[in-house]
Amino acid sequence: GVVQVLRSNLRGDQAPVLAAVGPMQFEVVVDRLEREFSTEVSLDHLGYQLALQVDRAGADTVNSSAGAEVLERTDGTLLAVFTDRWRMQRIAKAHPELVLESLAAGVV
């Protein structure tokens, strides 16, 4: 979908991560939650700009790196998110065993 709810082992279940294709999608979600469910919503911008698929073997490496985090989709797919391409390249260079794969268009 256009918006996905992701889970982070670092943040726990009480702080899900909302992923969307653009800023307007966040506004739509907040509006719908407030209007349709009469709930108060607060979003914090995480600043990640790049997402790649990572395997379980590489999850700890990503989670222990500054400017990166692993998020899990509802289907179990692990996504390594990075503040920018430079950060991803630095982590990949420091950990050549790390397997990062591009996502199919429209997945996240």
ZAVO-216200 format. One record per residue (C-alpha): residue in three letters; y, z, x. Coordinates in steps of 0.1 Angstrom, whole numbers, plus 5000, padded with zeros to 4 digits. Example, Ala and Ser with C-alpha at 12.3 -4.5 7.8 and 13.67 -1.06 7.14 Angstrom:
2
ALA495550785123SER498950715137
This chain:
108
GLY500050005000VAL503749995008VAL503750375012GLN500950585027VAL500450955030LEU499051035065ARG497651365079SER498451515113ASN496251775130LEU499351895148ARG501351945116GLY498452055093ASP497851975056GLN500952155044ALA503151895061PRO501851545053VAL503551245069LEU504850975046ALA504650625061ALA506550325047VAL507549975056GLY511350055054PRO513950315046MET514350205010GLN510750285003PHE511350655011GLU514250664987VAL512050514959VAL509350774966VAL511751064965ASP513350944933ARG510050904916LEU508751244927GLU511951404915ARG512151224881GLU508451194872PHE507151524885SER510351734884THR509751834920GLU512151904948VAL511551674978SER512751715014LEU512051455040ASP512451485078HIS512751165098LEU510251165126GLY511650875146TYR508450685153GLN508950305156LEU505550175166ALA501950235153LEU498750125168GLN495150205159VAL493450455183ASP489850575186ARG488850935184ALA488250945221GLY491950875227ALA493351095200ASP493751405223THR495451195250VAL498051065225ASN498551405209SER499251565243SER501851305252ALA505551345246GLY506951095221ALA503651025205GLU501351165178VAL498051075161LEU498151045123GLU495050985100ARG494950755070THR493050845039ASP490350595050GLY489850785083THR491650535105LEU493550705133LEU497050575141ALA498850645173VAL502550645166PHE505150625193THR508950665195ASP509250325210ARG507350045229TRP508450185263ARG506850525255MET503550355244GLN503450145276ARG504050455298ILE501250645281ALA498850345282LYS499650295319ALA499050665327HIS495750655307PRO494050315313GLU490950445294LEU493050465262VAL492150205236LEU495050095214GLU494649815189SER497249625168LEU497149685131ALA496649395106ALA499849275091GLY500849475060VAL498549775067VAL501250025078
